[in-house]
């Protein structure tokens, strides 16, 4: 292998680690925003645990790309390459559950596909067990709220309608993740979430997930309006006390 090929491969691996790490980091922070605001104490603990799982994944992945603290707290907005889905505001509890269902189902199938990867395999084997819980948690709440009261069903449907357009970006190939059949991954994801949505007596949105009308350029460093505010909050303490140790 020539030096040029080795460099290109290393850059692709770094880019993939950043993409997956940023997904986990940003969603972890969004879920942490529920601290003190969850509807019941049990969910306070559950959402915090999911956030910690994702933060652990983010630390491993960002460490593969460089200094984890610098990458998390000193990059500018355009340098983050997370999916736009994970940066969307929490909204109400129903919308948070919808976001978690859509993402954790994708993340589980992706990590299952990466389990044999020489670079990402060790992380994937451990993380898929965590993500399976995240997915189950979201599925159970989707069924409970979707097939609940008129109000809870309406809120879940609103969350689906608001977030569905962000899901197509998940299946755009990420350079550095070798051996992933993205079309098959998308088909598995769609079948899984559709089954849960229909059991919850909800409707799969008709808006497209890909093409001119779909959102999604997070992998290119383009983010939605709320992301900048979230990033400023997340980075404030570190930037206010540069070089401090805790």
VODO-653100 format. One record per residue (C-alpha): residue number from 1; z, y, x. Coordinates in steps of 0.1 Angstrom, whole numbers. Layout:
<rs>
+-----+-------+-------+-------+
|   n |     Z |     Y |     X |
+-----+-------+-------+-------+
| NUM |     Z |     Y |     X |
...
+-----+-------+-------+-------+
</rs>
This chain:
<rs>
+-----+-------+-------+-------+
|   n |     Z |     Y |     X |
+-----+-------+-------+-------+
|   1 |     0 |     0 |     0 |
|   2 |   -10 |    33 |    15 |
|   3 |    13 |    63 |    18 |
|   4 |    -6 |    81 |    -9 |
|   5 |    -3 |    53 |   -34 |
|   6 |    34 |    50 |   -26 |
|   7 |    39 |    87 |   -31 |
|   8 |    21 |    86 |   -64 |
|   9 |    41 |    56 |   -76 |
|  10 |    74 |    72 |   -66 |
|  11 |    64 |   104 |   -85 |
|  12 |    55 |    84 |  -116 |
|  13 |    88 |    66 |  -115 |
|  14 |   107 |    99 |  -111 |
|  15 |    88 |   114 |  -140 |
|  16 |    96 |    84 |  -162 |
|  17 |   133 |    85 |  -152 |
|  18 |   134 |   122 |  -161 |
|  19 |   117 |   116 |  -195 |
|  20 |   141 |    89 |  -206 |
|  21 |   171 |   106 |  -190 |
|  22 |   164 |   139 |  -207 |
|  23 |   161 |   121 |  -241 |
|  24 |   195 |   105 |  -236 |
|  25 |   211 |   137 |  -223 |
|  26 |   199 |   160 |  -250 |
|  27 |   207 |   137 |  -279 |
|  28 |   241 |   130 |  -264 |
|  29 |   248 |   167 |  -265 |
|  30 |   236 |   171 |  -300 |
|  31 |   259 |   142 |  -312 |
|  32 |   288 |   158 |  -293 |
|  33 |   284 |   189 |  -314 |
|  34 |   298 |   169 |  -343 |
|  35 |   332 |   168 |  -325 |
|  36 |   357 |   183 |  -350 |
|  37 |   330 |   185 |  -377 |
|  38 |   323 |   149 |  -387 |
|  39 |   329 |   141 |  -424 |
|  40 |   356 |   114 |  -417 |
|  41 |   377 |   106 |  -387 |
|  42 |   360 |    72 |  -383 |
|  43 |   326 |    89 |  -378 |
|  44 |   342 |   114 |  -354 |
|  45 |   349 |    84 |  -331 |
|  46 |   316 |    66 |  -338 |
|  47 |   294 |    96 |  -330 |
|  48 |   315 |   104 |  -299 |
|  49 |   311 |    68 |  -287 |
|  50 |   273 |    69 |  -292 |
|  51 |   272 |   102 |  -274 |
|  52 |   291 |    87 |  -244 |
|  53 |   268 |    57 |  -243 |
|  54 |   238 |    80 |  -242 |
|  55 |   254 |   102 |  -215 |
|  56 |   260 |    71 |  -194 |
|  57 |   223 |    62 |  -197 |
|  58 |   214 |    98 |  -188 |
|  59 |   235 |    97 |  -156 |
|  60 |   218 |    66 |  -143 |
|  61 |   184 |    78 |  -152 |
|  62 |   188 |   113 |  -138 |
|  63 |   203 |    99 |  -106 |
|  64 |   171 |    80 |  -101 |
|  65 |   153 |   113 |  -101 |
|  66 |   176 |   134 |   -80 |
|  67 |   211 |   150 |   -83 |
|  68 |   222 |   144 |  -119 |
|  69 |   243 |   176 |  -122 |
|  70 |   216 |   198 |  -109 |
|  71 |   190 |   182 |  -131 |
|  72 |   213 |   186 |  -162 |
|  73 |   227 |   220 |  -156 |
|  74 |   204 |   240 |  -134 |
|  75 |   169 |   233 |  -147 |
|  76 |   151 |   258 |  -169 |
|  77 |   139 |   250 |  -204 |
|  78 |   103 |   242 |  -194 |
|  79 |   115 |   217 |  -168 |
|  80 |   130 |   194 |  -194 |
|  81 |   107 |   167 |  -207 |
|  82 |   126 |   152 |  -236 |
|  83 |   111 |   143 |  -269 |
|  84 |   112 |   172 |  -294 |
|  85 |   128 |   148 |  -319 |
|  86 |   161 |   145 |  -300 |
|  87 |   165 |   183 |  -296 |
|  88 |   164 |   190 |  -334 |
|  89 |   195 |   205 |  -348 |
|  90 |   220 |   182 |  -364 |
|  91 |   216 |   198 |  -399 |
|  92 |   239 |   180 |  -423 |
|  93 |   252 |   145 |  -417 |
|  94 |   223 |   129 |  -435 |
|  95 |   198 |   145 |  -412 |
|  96 |   218 |   134 |  -381 |
|  97 |   216 |    98 |  -394 |
|  98 |   179 |   101 |  -400 |
|  99 |   173 |   113 |  -364 |
| 100 |   195 |    85 |  -351 |
| 101 |   176 |    59 |  -371 |
| 102 |   142 |    71 |  -359 |
| 103 |   152 |    74 |  -322 |
| 104 |   176 |    44 |  -318 |
| 105 |   150 |    20 |  -332 |
| 106 |   124 |    33 |  -308 |
| 107 |   149 |    33 |  -279 |
| 108 |   159 |    -3 |  -286 |
| 109 |   124 |   -17 |  -287 |
| 110 |   115 |     3 |  -256 |
| 111 |   144 |   -10 |  -236 |
| 112 |   137 |   -45 |  -247 |
| 113 |   102 |   -41 |  -234 |
| 114 |   116 |   -27 |  -201 |
| 115 |   141 |   -55 |  -196 |
| 116 |   119 |   -73 |  -170 |
| 117 |   108 |   -41 |  -152 |
| 118 |   118 |   -41 |  -115 |
| 119 |   129 |    -4 |  -116 |
| 120 |   142 |     2 |  -151 |
| 121 |   152 |   -34 |  -160 |
| 122 |   189 |   -33 |  -148 |
| 123 |   195 |    -2 |  -170 |
| 124 |   175 |   -16 |  -199 |
| 125 |   194 |   -49 |  -201 |
| 126 |   227 |   -31 |  -204 |
| 127 |   215 |    -2 |  -225 |
| 128 |   197 |   -24 |  -251 |
| 129 |   231 |   -38 |  -262 |
| 130 |   245 |    -3 |  -267 |
| 131 |   214 |     9 |  -285 |
| 132 |   215 |   -21 |  -309 |
| 133 |   248 |    -8 |  -321 |
| 134 |   234 |    27 |  -324 |
| 135 |   206 |    14 |  -345 |
| 136 |   228 |    -7 |  -367 |
| 137 |   252 |    22 |  -373 |
| 138 |   223 |    44 |  -384 |
| 139 |   208 |    17 |  -406 |
| 140 |   241 |    11 |  -424 |
| 141 |   245 |    48 |  -431 |
| 142 |   209 |    51 |  -442 |
| 143 |   214 |    24 |  -468 |
| 144 |   247 |    38 |  -479 |
| 145 |   234 |    73 |  -484 |
| 146 |   199 |    65 |  -495 |
| 147 |   211 |    41 |  -522 |
| 148 |   241 |    63 |  -531 |
| 149 |   244 |    93 |  -552 |
| 150 |   215 |   116 |  -562 |
| 151 |   228 |   142 |  -538 |
| 152 |   231 |   118 |  -508 |
| 153 |   196 |   104 |  -516 |
| 154 |   181 |   138 |  -517 |
| 155 |   197 |   148 |  -484 |
| 156 |   184 |   117 |  -467 |
| 157 |   149 |   122 |  -480 |
| 158 |   150 |   158 |  -469 |
| 159 |   160 |   147 |  -434 |
| 160 |   131 |   122 |  -433 |
| 161 |   106 |   148 |  -445 |
| 162 |   118 |   173 |  -419 |
| 163 |   119 |   149 |  -389 |
| 164 |    90 |   125 |  -395 |
| 165 |    64 |   148 |  -379 |
| 166 |    83 |   146 |  -345 |
| 167 |    81 |   108 |  -343 |
| 168 |    45 |   104 |  -331 |
| 169 |    54 |   118 |  -297 |
| 170 |    76 |    87 |  -290 |
| 171 |    45 |    65 |  -286 |
| 172 |    25 |    87 |  -262 |
| 173 |    23 |    67 |  -229 |
| 174 |    48 |    77 |  -202 |
| 175 |    34 |    74 |  -167 |
| 176 |    57 |    52 |  -146 |
| 177 |    66 |    28 |  -174 |
| 178 |    44 |     0 |  -165 |
| 179 |    35 |   -29 |  -188 |
| 180 |    44 |   -11 |  -221 |
| 181 |    21 |   -18 |  -250 |
| 182 |    26 |    15 |  -268 |
| 183 |     5 |     5 |  -299 |
| 184 |    26 |   -27 |  -303 |
| 185 |    58 |    -7 |  -298 |
| 186 |    47 |    18 |  -325 |
| 187 |    39 |   -10 |  -349 |
| 188 |    72 |   -27 |  -344 |
| 189 |    90 |     6 |  -349 |
| 190 |    71 |    15 |  -380 |
| 191 |    77 |   -19 |  -396 |
| 192 |   114 |   -17 |  -388 |
| 193 |   121 |    18 |  -400 |
| 194 |    99 |    13 |  -431 |
| 195 |   119 |   -17 |  -441 |
| 196 |   152 |     2 |  -438 |
| 197 |   138 |    33 |  -456 |
| 198 |   125 |    12 |  -485 |
| 199 |   157 |    -8 |  -488 |
| 200 |   175 |    26 |  -490 |
| 201 |   153 |    35 |  -520 |
| 202 |   137 |    63 |  -500 |
| 203 |   101 |    72 |  -494 |
| 204 |    83 |    70 |  -461 |
| 205 |    69 |   105 |  -456 |
| 206 |    31 |   109 |  -459 |
| 207 |    28 |   136 |  -432 |
| 208 |    10 |   123 |  -401 |
| 209 |    29 |   114 |  -369 |
| 210 |     0 |   120 |  -346 |
| 211 |   -29 |   144 |  -344 |
| 212 |   -34 |   181 |  -350 |
| 213 |    -7 |   184 |  -377 |
| 214 |    20 |   165 |  -359 |
| 215 |    46 |   181 |  -337 |
| 216 |    54 |   169 |  -302 |
| 217 |    49 |   184 |  -268 |
| 218 |    83 |   179 |  -253 |
| 219 |    70 |   157 |  -226 |
| 220 |    50 |   186 |  -214 |
| 221 |    80 |   209 |  -213 |
| 222 |    73 |   227 |  -246 |
| 223 |   103 |   228 |  -269 |
| 224 |   113 |   240 |  -303 |
| 225 |   132 |   272 |  -309 |
| 226 |   166 |   257 |  -312 |
| 227 |   164 |   239 |  -278 |
| 228 |   169 |   271 |  -258 |
| 229 |   201 |   279 |  -276 |
| 230 |   214 |   244 |  -272 |
| 231 |   205 |   244 |  -234 |
| 232 |   223 |   277 |  -229 |
| 233 |   255 |   263 |  -245 |
| 234 |   252 |   230 |  -225 |
| 235 |   247 |   248 |  -191 |
| 236 |   271 |   277 |  -196 |
| 237 |   302 |   264 |  -179 |
| 238 |   284 |   250 |  -149 |
| 239 |   263 |   281 |  -144 |
| 240 |   294 |   304 |  -148 |
| 241 |   313 |   286 |  -120 |
| 242 |   287 |   276 |   -94 |
| 243 |   300 |   252 |   -68 |
| 244 |   333 |   246 |   -86 |
| 245 |   349 |   211 |   -85 |
| 246 |   370 |   198 |  -113 |
+-----+-------+-------+-------+
</rs>
